[in-house]
Amino acid sequence: MWRIWKLYDPLRAMAIQGIFLFGLAAMIHLILLSSVRFNWLDGMSQAQYKAKTGSGAGSATPPAAPATK
């Protein structure tokens, strides 16, 4: 293991890892903020979302299929 750290500077490796993880976290948060369901800043409340989608918390049956003629 010590031979790996002779090839790479530990301080630089940790700084690059920190920058990468911060960028990954920012990307994940921006993706979630762009969705209606997981937007916690400007999104609907949970009750409004359930009323719009028709999904209940304890609903075990799937929604009915539309009637065909």
C-alpha positions as CSV (number, residue, x, y, z in Angstrom):
1,M,0.0,0.0,0.0
2,W,2.8,2.4,0.8
3,R,4.1,2.1,-2.8
4,I,0.8,3.5,-4.1
5,W,1.2,6.6,-1.9
6,K,4.8,7.0,-3.3
7,L,3.2,7.4,-6.7
8,Y,0.4,9.8,-5.7
9,D,0.5,12.8,-3.3
10,P,-2.1,12.0,-0.6
11,L,-3.1,15.6,-0.1
12,R,-3.8,16.0,-3.9
13,A,-5.6,12.7,-4.0
14,M,-7.9,13.7,-1.1
15,A,-8.5,17.1,-2.6
16,I,-9.5,15.6,-5.9
17,Q,-11.7,13.1,-4.2
18,G,-13.4,15.8,-2.2
19,I,-14.0,17.9,-5.3
20,F,-15.4,14.8,-7.2
21,L,-17.8,13.9,-4.3
22,F,-19.0,17.5,-3.9
23,G,-19.7,17.7,-7.7
24,L,-21.5,14.3,-7.5
25,A,-23.7,15.5,-4.6
26,A,-24.5,18.8,-6.4
27,M,-25.5,16.9,-9.5
28,I,-27.7,14.5,-7.6
29,H,-29.4,17.4,-5.8
30,L,-30.0,19.3,-9.0
31,I,-31.5,16.2,-10.6
32,L,-33.9,15.8,-7.7
33,L,-34.8,19.5,-7.7
34,S,-35.7,19.2,-11.4
35,S,-38.4,16.6,-10.7
36,V,-41.9,17.4,-9.5
37,R,-42.0,14.6,-6.9
38,F,-38.7,15.4,-5.1
39,N,-38.5,19.2,-5.4
40,W,-38.5,20.3,-1.8
41,L,-38.0,24.0,-2.5
42,D,-40.8,24.8,-5.0
43,G,-42.7,21.6,-5.3
44,M,-46.2,20.6,-4.3
45,S,-47.0,19.4,-0.8
46,Q,-47.3,15.7,-0.3
47,A,-51.1,15.9,-0.1
48,Q,-51.3,17.9,-3.3
49,Y,-49.0,15.4,-5.1
50,K,-51.1,12.4,-3.9
51,A,-54.3,14.1,-5.0
52,K,-52.9,14.9,-8.4
53,T,-51.5,11.4,-9.0
54,G,-54.3,9.5,-7.2
55,S,-51.9,7.4,-5.2
56,G,-52.9,6.7,-1.6
57,A,-50.5,5.8,1.1
58,G,-52.1,2.5,2.0
59,S,-53.3,1.6,-1.5
60,A,-52.4,-2.0,-2.2
61,T,-54.4,-2.2,-5.5
62,P,-53.1,-0.7,-8.7
63,P,-55.1,2.0,-10.4
64,A,-57.8,0.7,-12.7
65,A,-57.1,0.5,-16.4
66,P,-59.1,2.9,-18.6
67,A,-62.3,1.5,-20.2
68,T,-62.0,0.4,-23.8
69,K,-64.9,0.3,-26.3
